[in-house]
C-alpha cells in the first residue's frame, strides 16, 4: 500500500513500464475483433486511449482499461459483424450507467462477501496466467495457423520461435522484476519489439499513411433485431462478469494497492465510468471496455503507482490512433504474441496472490469452488455459485 503524501501523477520509467504491462490483454483481443468482426482500428485505439486519459484524470490513481473479455471472446468465436458488437457496447453502457446513477449497484455490492470477491480475483488471475502460457506455447485461437503469425521465422530447428522468445522473456522478467532502475516490462516490451523488427514480416509497415480521425457512428443506428442479438448473445453473459471482475473487484483491489488515495474508486463510480465509456465506444466504433481487476494487477506488478501511468499509455494510444488510423496494426504486430503472453502470465499470478488474506476453511472452500467452476465454464456462473455457497455457509454480508 502506498504511504501518504501521494503524488497523483509521476512520469518516470517505472510508471512507463507499468503502463505497458496490460498490452497482453488489449492487443490480441483488439486484433481479433478487427479481423473477425470488422471493427475499425482507429475507433478502437482512440477510445482506449481517451478512456485511459480521462480515467486517470478523474480517479487520481492507476486505473485499468481493458476489453470486455467475454463479449470479445464470443464475438470473435461467432464472427458477429461490427454492428452487433457496437450494439453490445451501447446496451452494456446504458445498463451500467443506469445501475450506477440510481445506486442499484450499491445494493448489489452490499451483499457480496469477501470470499466471493477473492474468488473472482483469483479465478480471473488463473485465467490470465493460463492464457499467457497458451500464447507462449502458440495454442490460442489467434495462433491457429501460425504460433507467431507476424514473424518470418517460425522455428529454430525443431523448437517453435514463440517458445524460445517466451523463455527469454520469462528469464528477463524474473531477472529485472524487482530492479528499480531497469523495469522488467520495459526490457520485455522493447526486447519484443526488437525481435519483431529483426524477425518480422513487416506486413503493411511500408504502406503507412498518416493523420486519421475516427468516424462517428461508423456502423449506423442498430435495428431492433441487431439489438436483440447483441443482448442475448453478448450482453447477458457479460453482465455478471462485469459486475464481479470490474464493479466489485477493481475497487477492492485498488484499496489494497493505494489505500485512501483510491477513495474515488468505488463500485458506483466504476459502474458510471464504464457506462459512459461504452456509450462513447458505440459512437466511435470501438470495442466494449471495462476496468478489469486483472489489468490493475498487471499495471501494479510492473511498476504503476500513480495516474501518470494512465496519462502515458493513453497518450500513446491516442497519438497512434490519430496518426496511423487503420495502419496502427502494422506497428502493434511487431510485438510477438509469446512476449505479450509473458506479461499476461505474470499479471495473472499477481492477481491470484490476493488469496493470501483468506484464512478460514469455509472461505477457502468458496474460493476454490469458484476456481473450479471458472475453469470448467467461466467467471459468470462461478460468481453465482460463490454467492450461493457463501450464504449457505452463513457468511455475513460484506460492503466495499
Backbone torsions as a table, in degrees:
resi	resn	phi	psi	omega
1	UNK	NA	139.0	-178.4
2	UNK	-76.0	139.3	178.6
3	UNK	-91.6	144.2	174.5
4	UNK	-73.4	152.8	0.2
5	UNK	-73.5	153.2	-172.9
6	UNK	-119.6	130.5	173.9
7	UNK	-93.0	126.6	-178.6
8	UNK	-67.4	-35.9	-175.1
9	UNK	-129.4	115.2	172.3
10	UNK	-122.6	133.6	-179.2
11	UNK	-120.3	95.9	177.4
12	UNK	-143.8	-177.7	-174.7
13	UNK	-68.7	-27.8	178.7
14	UNK	-69.5	-45.8	176.6
15	UNK	-63.2	-38.6	179.5
16	UNK	-65.0	-41.5	177.5
17	UNK	-60.8	-45.3	178.5
18	UNK	-62.8	-32.5	-178.8
19	UNK	-66.0	-25.4	-177.6
20	UNK	-89.9	-6.5	-166.8
21	UNK	-70.1	-20.9	-177.0
22	UNK	-99.6	13.6	178.7
23	UNK	-62.9	-26.4	-179.5
24	UNK	-63.9	-21.9	175.4
25	UNK	-92.4	-45.7	-173.2
26	UNK	-68.6	-50.5	-169.7
27	UNK	-66.6	-47.3	179.8
28	UNK	-62.8	-42.0	-179.1
29	UNK	-69.6	-38.2	176.6
30	UNK	-63.2	-45.6	178.5
31	UNK	-61.3	-40.4	179.5
32	UNK	-64.9	-40.2	-178.2
33	UNK	-75.2	-26.7	173.6
34	UNK	-69.8	-44.6	-176.9
35	UNK	-74.3	-43.8	-172.3
36	UNK	-89.8	-30.6	-172.5
37	UNK	-114.0	-7.3	176.6
38	UNK	78.7	19.4	175.3
39	UNK	-68.4	156.3	-175.9
40	UNK	-92.6	128.6	-179.5
41	UNK	-55.0	-42.4	-178.8
42	UNK	-62.0	-43.5	179.5
43	UNK	-65.3	-41.6	-179.5
44	UNK	-62.1	-54.7	-172.2
45	UNK	-79.0	-23.6	172.5
46	UNK	-65.3	-47.5	-178.5
47	UNK	-70.0	-36.6	176.1
48	UNK	-61.9	-47.2	-179.4
49	UNK	-63.2	-44.4	-179.7
50	UNK	-64.6	-39.8	-179.3
51	UNK	-66.4	-40.5	175.6
52	UNK	-59.2	-47.8	-177.7
53	UNK	-62.0	-53.0	-176.5
54	UNK	-65.6	-35.9	178.5
55	UNK	-64.8	-44.0	178.6
56	UNK	-63.0	-42.9	179.9
57	UNK	-64.7	-38.4	-177.4
58	UNK	-77.7	-51.1	-173.0
59	UNK	-79.6	-26.7	176.5
60	UNK	76.1	6.0	173.9
61	UNK	-137.2	169.3	174.6
62	UNK	-57.2	126.9	178.9
63	UNK	-135.1	132.6	-174.1
64	UNK	-82.1	155.8	170.4
65	UNK	-130.9	122.1	-177.0
66	UNK	-138.6	159.7	169.7
67	UNK	-67.8	151.1	169.5
68	UNK	-72.4	106.9	-164.6
69	UNK	-66.0	-39.6	-177.1
70	UNK	-69.3	-41.4	175.5
71	UNK	-61.0	-45.9	-179.4
72	UNK	-60.5	-47.0	-177.6
73	UNK	-63.9	-46.2	-179.9
74	UNK	-66.0	-42.2	-178.5
75	UNK	-63.5	-42.8	179.5
76	UNK	-66.9	-45.4	-177.6
77	UNK	-63.5	-39.1	-176.0
78	UNK	-91.7	-10.8	178.0
79	UNK	68.6	31.5	178.4
80	UNK	-61.4	145.9	-179.6
81	UNK	-76.0	170.8	-173.2
82	UNK	-61.0	-31.5	180.0
83	UNK	-63.6	-38.6	178.5
84	UNK	-68.2	-44.1	-179.8
85	UNK	-64.0	-44.0	178.5
86	UNK	-61.8	-39.4	178.6
87	UNK	-64.8	-35.7	178.0
88	UNK	-63.5	-34.8	176.7
89	UNK	-65.5	-42.2	179.2
90	UNK	-62.4	-45.3	-178.2
91	UNK	-67.1	-45.0	178.5
92	UNK	-63.4	-41.8	-179.9
93	UNK	-62.4	-44.1	179.7
94	UNK	-63.2	-44.2	-179.6
95	UNK	-63.9	-48.2	-177.6
96	UNK	-65.3	-38.6	177.6
97	UNK	-64.5	-40.3	-178.9
98	UNK	-64.7	-49.9	-177.2
99	UNK	-70.6	-23.5	176.8
100	UNK	-76.4	-49.3	-177.4
101	UNK	-66.3	-39.9	-177.4
102	UNK	-77.5	-14.8	-178.2
103	UNK	87.2	1.7	179.0
104	UNK	-58.8	-35.0	-178.5
105	UNK	-60.3	-33.2	179.8
106	UNK	-68.4	-33.6	175.9
107	UNK	-67.7	-37.9	178.8
108	UNK	-64.4	-49.0	-175.3
109	UNK	-68.7	-28.6	-175.8
110	UNK	-57.7	-28.0	-175.0
111	UNK	-110.2	25.2	177.0
112	UNK	-99.9	112.4	179.3
113	UNK	-68.4	155.1	-179.5
114	UNK	-60.9	-35.7	179.7
115	UNK	-59.9	-35.1	178.9
116	UNK	-72.1	-39.6	176.1
117	UNK	-59.1	-46.2	179.5
118	UNK	-66.5	-36.2	177.3
119	UNK	-61.0	-40.7	176.6
120	UNK	-62.1	-48.2	-176.0
121	UNK	-64.6	-46.5	-178.5
122	UNK	-67.4	-41.5	178.6
123	UNK	-62.1	-44.5	178.5
124	UNK	-63.3	-39.4	178.8
125	UNK	-63.0	-43.0	178.5
126	UNK	-64.1	-41.5	177.4
127	UNK	-60.9	-42.6	178.8
128	UNK	-62.9	-44.5	-179.3
129	UNK	-63.7	-42.4	178.8
130	UNK	-63.0	-44.6	179.5
131	UNK	-63.6	-36.9	176.5
132	UNK	-61.4	-44.8	177.5
133	UNK	-63.1	-38.4	178.3
134	UNK	-63.5	-37.4	175.2
135	UNK	-63.5	-42.0	179.8
136	UNK	-64.1	-40.5	-179.5
137	UNK	-78.7	-13.7	178.4
138	UNK	77.6	33.7	-174.6
139	UNK	-121.3	21.9	176.3
140	UNK	-85.6	172.3	178.0
141	UNK	-60.4	-32.1	-178.0
142	UNK	-74.4	-11.9	-175.7
143	UNK	-117.8	28.8	-175.9
144	UNK	-65.4	-34.5	-178.5
145	UNK	-93.0	-48.8	178.3
146	UNK	-133.8	142.3	179.5
147	UNK	-63.6	-39.0	176.6
148	UNK	-126.6	85.2	-171.2
149	UNK	-63.4	-17.6	-176.6
150	UNK	-109.6	13.8	175.3
151	UNK	-109.3	139.7	178.4
152	UNK	-73.5	-29.6	179.6
153	UNK	-97.9	125.1	-178.2
154	UNK	-108.4	-24.0	-178.4
155	UNK	-141.9	149.6	166.6
156	UNK	-117.1	99.9	-169.8
157	UNK	66.7	-131.7	179.5
158	UNK	-87.4	-3.6	-173.0
159	UNK	-96.3	127.0	176.9
160	UNK	-59.8	139.8	-177.5
161	UNK	-62.6	-32.2	179.6
162	UNK	-62.1	-39.9	178.7
163	UNK	-66.3	-40.5	178.4
164	UNK	-62.9	-48.3	178.8
165	UNK	-63.3	-37.4	179.0
166	UNK	-64.1	-43.3	179.2
167	UNK	-63.6	-42.4	178.0
168	UNK	-62.7	-43.4	-179.1
169	UNK	-65.5	-38.8	176.9
170	UNK	-63.0	-44.8	-179.9
171	UNK	-61.6	-43.2	179.1
172	UNK	-66.3	-39.6	179.2
173	UNK	-62.4	-46.6	179.7
174	UNK	-63.7	-39.2	-177.5
175	UNK	-68.1	-38.9	-175.2
176	UNK	-102.9	5.4	-170.3
177	UNK	-56.9	-39.5	-178.3
178	UNK	-109.5	17.6	180.0
179	UNK	-83.2	119.6	-176.0
180	UNK	-78.7	-25.8	-177.1
181	UNK	-87.6	-34.3	-178.8
182	UNK	-124.4	92.5	-176.9
183	UNK	-63.0	139.7	-176.3
184	UNK	-59.8	-42.8	-176.4
185	UNK	-62.0	-37.2	178.1
186	UNK	-63.8	-43.4	-179.9
187	UNK	-62.0	-45.4	-176.8
188	UNK	-68.0	-46.5	-177.8
189	UNK	-65.2	-48.8	-177.7
190	UNK	-72.7	-30.2	172.3
191	UNK	-65.0	-40.5	177.1
192	UNK	-64.5	-42.2	177.1
193	UNK	-61.6	-40.5	177.7
194	UNK	-61.8	-43.0	177.1
195	UNK	-61.4	-40.5	179.1
196	UNK	-66.1	-37.3	178.4
197	UNK	-67.4	-42.0	-177.0
198	UNK	-76.6	-41.2	-171.8
199	UNK	-106.0	-6.7	-171.2
200	UNK	-76.0	160.9	175.8
201	UNK	-82.2	-15.8	176.7
202	UNK	57.6	36.8	-177.9
203	UNK	-63.3	121.7	177.9
204	UNK	81.3	-5.1	-174.7
205	UNK	-68.5	-25.2	-176.7
206	UNK	-97.2	4.4	-180.0
207	UNK	-115.4	21.0	-176.3
208	UNK	-68.8	133.5	171.9
209	UNK	-116.6	144.4	-170.8
210	UNK	-103.5	156.0	173.8
211	UNK	71.0	103.3	-178.6
212	UNK	-139.9	150.0	172.4
213	UNK	-119.9	140.5	177.3
214	UNK	-66.7	145.0	178.8
215	UNK	-77.8	148.2	175.8
216	UNK	-92.1	131.7	-176.5
217	UNK	47.9	57.3	-177.8
218	UNK	-66.7	-20.2	-177.3
219	UNK	-113.1	16.3	173.6
220	UNK	65.6	179.4	-179.9
221	UNK	-80.2	128.5	-176.6
222	UNK	-72.2	146.5	175.7
223	UNK	-79.6	164.5	176.5
224	UNK	-56.4	-35.8	179.2
225	UNK	-63.6	-43.7	179.7
226	UNK	-66.0	-41.7	178.1
227	UNK	-61.4	-37.8	179.8
228	UNK	-67.0	-43.0	177.4
229	UNK	-61.8	-44.2	179.9
230	UNK	-63.4	-40.8	-179.1
231	UNK	-63.7	-51.0	-173.9
232	UNK	-73.6	-42.4	-172.0
233	UNK	-85.9	-31.6	-172.6
234	UNK	-118.0	-45.5	-171.6
235	UNK	-74.5	-50.7	-176.9
236	UNK	-58.7	-42.8	175.8
237	UNK	-66.1	-28.3	-175.7
238	UNK	-79.3	-27.7	-172.1
239	UNK	-54.9	-54.3	-179.5
240	UNK	-63.7	-31.9	178.1
241	UNK	-67.0	-43.3	179.1
242	UNK	-66.0	-40.3	177.3
243	UNK	-62.7	-43.7	-176.5
244	UNK	-74.7	-52.1	-170.3
245	UNK	-85.1	-17.9	-179.1
246	UNK	-115.7	-62.6	-173.2
247	UNK	-64.7	-38.0	-178.5
248	UNK	-92.9	-49.8	-170.1
249	UNK	-74.9	-40.3	-175.4
250	UNK	-65.6	-44.6	174.6
251	UNK	-59.7	-39.7	178.4
252	UNK	-62.5	-47.3	-178.9
253	UNK	-66.8	-37.6	179.3
254	UNK	-62.1	-39.5	177.4
255	UNK	-69.2	-34.4	175.3
256	UNK	-61.2	-40.9	-175.7
257	UNK	-83.4	-41.3	-168.3
258	UNK	-118.5	-1.0	176.3
259	UNK	58.4	-136.3	-177.3
260	UNK	-66.4	-18.0	178.2
261	UNK	-67.3	-16.6	179.5
262	UNK	-98.9	26.8	-174.6
263	UNK	-63.5	-24.1	177.9
264	UNK	-80.1	-13.8	-177.8
265	UNK	-88.5	91.5	-179.5
266	UNK	-122.7	163.0	176.1
267	UNK	-55.2	-39.9	179.8
268	UNK	-64.8	-47.2	-177.7
269	UNK	-67.8	-36.1	177.8
270	UNK	-66.0	-41.5	179.3
271	UNK	-63.3	-45.0	179.3
272	UNK	-65.5	-43.3	179.4
273	UNK	-58.5	-48.5	179.8
274	UNK	-65.6	-34.8	177.9
275	UNK	-62.9	-51.0	179.9
276	UNK	-62.6	-41.2	-178.1
277	UNK	-62.5	-42.3	-176.1
278	UNK	-75.1	-26.3	171.4
279	UNK	-67.0	-40.7	175.5
280	UNK	-64.7	-39.5	177.2
281	UNK	-56.6	-42.2	178.7
282	UNK	-58.8	-43.6	-176.5
283	UNK	-71.5	-28.1	-177.9
284	UNK	-105.7	3.5	175.0
285	UNK	72.9	32.8	179.0
286	UNK	-91.1	-162.0	177.7
287	UNK	-107.5	148.8	179.7
288	UNK	-56.0	135.7	-172.1
289	UNK	-123.3	156.0	178.5
290	UNK	-146.7	176.1	173.1
291	UNK	-107.0	63.9	-174.8
292	UNK	-64.9	139.0	-178.0
293	UNK	-64.7	-27.9	177.1
294	UNK	-62.4	-35.9	177.4
295	UNK	-66.0	-39.8	178.1
296	UNK	-63.9	-42.3	177.8
297	UNK	-61.6	-38.6	179.2
298	UNK	-64.7	-49.3	179.6
299	UNK	-59.6	-45.3	-176.3
300	UNK	-67.4	-42.3	-177.8
301	UNK	-58.1	-36.4	-174.7
302	UNK	-102.8	14.5	166.8
303	UNK	125.4	-7.6	-178.1
304	UNK	-71.4	131.3	177.8
305	UNK	-135.3	-10.2	-179.0
306	UNK	-139.3	175.1	177.4
307	UNK	-73.3	-4.6	173.3
308	UNK	-57.6	-32.5	175.3
309	UNK	-54.9	-48.0	-178.8
310	UNK	-63.0	-40.2	-178.6
311	UNK	-64.4	-41.4	-176.7
312	UNK	-70.3	-51.0	-177.8
313	UNK	-70.6	-34.4	176.5
314	UNK	-63.4	-41.9	179.1
315	UNK	-64.6	-39.5	179.4
316	UNK	-61.3	-48.6	-179.5
317	UNK	-64.4	-41.1	180.0
318	UNK	-64.0	-45.7	-179.6
319	UNK	-62.9	-45.6	179.7
320	UNK	-62.8	-40.5	-179.7
321	UNK	-65.5	-45.6	-177.8
322	UNK	-74.0	-31.9	-177.5
323	UNK	-82.1	-41.8	-171.5
324	UNK	-107.4	-25.3	-179.6
325	UNK	59.4	-128.1	-177.3
326	UNK	-67.4	-14.5	-178.9
327	UNK	-86.2	1.2	-178.1
328	UNK	-60.3	-30.8	-178.9
329	UNK	-64.5	-27.9	178.8
330	UNK	-62.3	-33.5	177.6
331	UNK	-81.5	-45.2	-177.4
332	UNK	-62.5	-35.8	-177.7
333	UNK	-70.7	-3.7	173.6
334	UNK	-68.1	-23.5	-179.7
335	UNK	-80.9	117.7	177.6
336	UNK	-60.5	142.7	-179.4
337	UNK	-63.7	-33.0	179.9
338	UNK	-65.3	-32.7	177.9
339	UNK	-69.5	-42.8	174.7
340	UNK	-61.3	-35.6	178.5
341	UNK	-61.8	-35.6	178.4
342	UNK	-64.3	-44.3	177.5
343	UNK	-61.3	-41.8	-179.9
344	UNK	-63.1	-41.4	-179.1
345	UNK	-63.7	-47.4	-179.3
346	UNK	-67.1	-35.5	176.3
347	UNK	-64.1	-41.0	178.6
348	UNK	-63.6	-41.4	177.9
349	UNK	-63.1	-42.3	178.9
350	UNK	-60.0	-44.3	-179.5
351	UNK	-67.5	-37.4	-179.7
352	UNK	-64.4	-25.6	-179.1
353	UNK	-69.2	-6.7	176.8
354	UNK	-64.1	-11.9	179.4
355	UNK	-70.1	-9.6	-171.4
356	UNK	-61.7	-23.7	-178.8
357	UNK	-96.4	6.3	176.5
358	UNK	-91.5	115.2	-173.7
359	UNK	-114.5	-35.8	-174.8
360	UNK	-71.5	143.5	-178.3
361	UNK	-59.4	-42.7	-178.2
362	UNK	-65.8	-37.6	178.1
363	UNK	-67.7	-41.2	177.4
364	UNK	-63.0	-36.9	177.8
365	UNK	-60.2	-44.3	179.1
366	UNK	-62.0	-46.2	-178.2
367	UNK	-60.4	-48.7	-176.0
368	UNK	-72.4	-29.5	173.5
369	UNK	-64.4	-40.8	178.5
370	UNK	-66.2	-38.0	176.5
371	UNK	-60.7	-45.3	-178.6
372	UNK	-61.2	-45.2	180.0
373	UNK	-66.1	-38.5	178.6
374	UNK	-61.0	-45.7	-178.7
375	UNK	-68.7	-32.0	179.8
376	UNK	-80.4	-32.5	-177.6
377	UNK	-130.2	-96.2	173.5
378	UNK	-161.7	-175.7	-173.8
379	UNK	-69.5	-27.3	-176.5
380	UNK	-61.6	-55.3	176.8
381	UNK	-67.0	-26.9	177.9
382	UNK	-62.5	-38.2	177.5
383	UNK	-62.2	-44.0	-180.0
384	UNK	-63.8	-47.1	179.4
385	UNK	-61.7	-41.4	179.1
386	UNK	-61.1	-43.0	178.6
387	UNK	-63.9	-43.7	-179.6
388	UNK	-62.2	-49.0	-179.1
389	UNK	-62.4	-41.4	-177.2
390	UNK	-62.0	-43.2	-178.2
391	UNK	-78.5	-27.7	172.6
392	UNK	-62.1	-37.4	-179.0
393	UNK	-83.1	3.0	172.5
394	UNK	77.9	28.0	179.7
395	UNK	-73.5	145.3	178.7
396	UNK	-76.9	155.8	179.2
397	UNK	-65.7	154.9	-176.9
398	UNK	-128.4	134.6	-177.7
399	UNK	-120.6	127.4	178.8
400	UNK	-71.7	NA	NA
